[in-house]
Amino acid sequence: MKPKMRSNNTKKTVAKAGSGLRGAGGPSGSALSASDPEFNEQEQRFRNLERRAMRLLQETKDYRGSIAGMTTAQRALATNLTAFLLDVQRPQDYQSAYRQAATHIDQTSQPQFDEVYVTTVLEPMAQYCGYLPEFNKAIKKRKGLHDDLDKARRALAKEQGKEARDPGAVERAEMDVQYAESAYNTLNSALIREIPKLINSRVYVVDPCFEAFVKSQLQFFNDSLQQMDSVTRYVPQESGPNDDRILNERVEGVMNQVRGLSICSMNI
């Protein structure tokens, strides 16, 4: 029986990386962006990274599923080929060899590939993408802090505009503005500083993942080739450029015999 594909931890990691970004807000608003061109530039770079990273993660998951689907389909084809020729009296050694090869690839080679692929490719990509929602939260919080700062400034202006000023109220409003400015500037500066680091770090994730991806592919296809070699001895070796034509003629000859059956020419 085919081992289960890795695990709840992987599913949680990958699902978290995807779901955390669904519904993520876009740019923080034209007025807010215009107030800080430096942040606006970094946010746009982050949005581009976010879009491309999630697309790459999805393609990474799709490739894993494609390999599993291919080996499962190959094994099913081999099984049904045997069933299709079950009552043929002439021994069909190639079908038995192909079924054994397809079963080994599906039950042994593919799970081995899957384990390595998940550990060295899918999980690191999912973990990297899992940090993106944290930056989205920070960008959203920055907007909230900017709104708080605007509110504090309006409150200060209102107190300062009163004919009968209350020095205590003005002082409290000034302190509120200072606090709001400090909170906003701290987070704004952190985002401007950290977004480029996040973008640059992708290289140190993708490079080893790509190397592992190529090696795991090579191992899987080498294993598959070794299994399929056991089938090739039942297949006539190619002897010239006309082999395809000869095979087509053989198939066409059989189909002509089928078409010659009376039931096939009755046009029912």
Disulfide bonds with the S-S distance in Angstrom:
none
